[in-house]
């Protein structure tokens, strides 16, 4: 009997131990994954600081040249950067992570939040430009009025083409119009009549900046955004403007408006500029066979100081520019 009891006790201990091992392995894996993610995020913050320094240096160089102009030929816009991250904990330097960093200027896009001023007043110039952009992109499923209704503070549609709570409460699941500024361009997916195809078409040409009045940088604007500046401009004319810009960036808005493509249109300088204030810093960190993504919205003020506005870790595959290795 004693021998049987010992055998039963050993069997019970074996079963308990066998059940604990997988759970312990899972806990160890989870803890290791969490630590690696945190380390990767810390490196991403360092990559963000590196990009901010690039923007500060760009401002200092422009100020020294007495030409505060941002264009696509500058260092921050031309390429992404690849930075090896080394550790010397064991005496010999070794690469433990790779940081990829890309800076995208948002000045060449139409700011959706410029559609409405003060929560109520529709900004006619921006409204016309967004309507023109929809026409250039051949988007017909919804009108600019639906975007205005998404932002304005009231619950009344601006026209029959708008959409307020009444339209969105019929959705599954039901939701309401934001009635505030866009906090992310991804909110476009919620707009009445929006399709994934239309969203993807709009994405490179619009932004959701936290302020209004940032303006469009004519040196970085896409051909579609340039064509949206007037309803008589064609995409071919806009592409011709970009070809001229590639030869020599515009130093002033007046120089841009003096182009023959705009002759007789009466195009105004309202909302146009040659500088960029808001940028997206896209970081992708590879650490311990794991990837951490970070997209940071940063603001560079007129004095050249750069600060982070918000961060997003949910966006992937945003590194698109040709990489350039940065020396240690």
C-alpha angles and dihedrals in degrees: 000000000000091000091050091050091051091050092049091049091050091049091050092049090048092052092048092048092048090053093048097051098069091045091049091049089051091050091049091049092048092049091048092048092049092049092048091049091050091048090048091050091051090052089048089056088053090051089051090052089050090054091048089054090052089054092048091050090048090055092048092050092048091048091050089052089046090234113110094190129135120206141158094261094067122105095253093055104037104067147359119248130232115207124185114218113215133198126205098184092117095044097256117081113243133172111252100169144010121224121201115194131186130178119209120188115223095194093092093061133081111256107229090205090064088073092082130034122201094000095288117039115089114224103226098199093054091042091055092047094051090047089051091048091054089051093049090050090045092236109159104157094092141008134234088255090074089057091050092051090051090058107033118093098233130081096228121103114240091220139350087275093060129093130215135165092303091067097042097046088064091061125099106265096024121230139162136244111271095234089199138076119299109265092189136015087232088076086078087080088069096054116113109259095015117139129192089247092053091045092053090048093052097043099085093048106046137057138191104222120181092236136044127235098041089133134211119285105222090200093063103027118122121243089254092055092048090050089052092062090084132014092229094056116102127212089244091057090048091051089051088054090052091051090055090046091054089058093050127355118232114261094195138020089240090060088054094048091050092068115119091237088071097045113134095005097102090225111185128218091230111134094001127118143151099235135075124220103175126056138174116226109204116197129183117185124192110199130157091350090304130109125220120191125199128177114189127190108215132184126212111200125211090268092057097252114142126209135171117249101183142340132220126193095180101080121093138185094025098134103100107146127094107272124238120194116235117215118242 
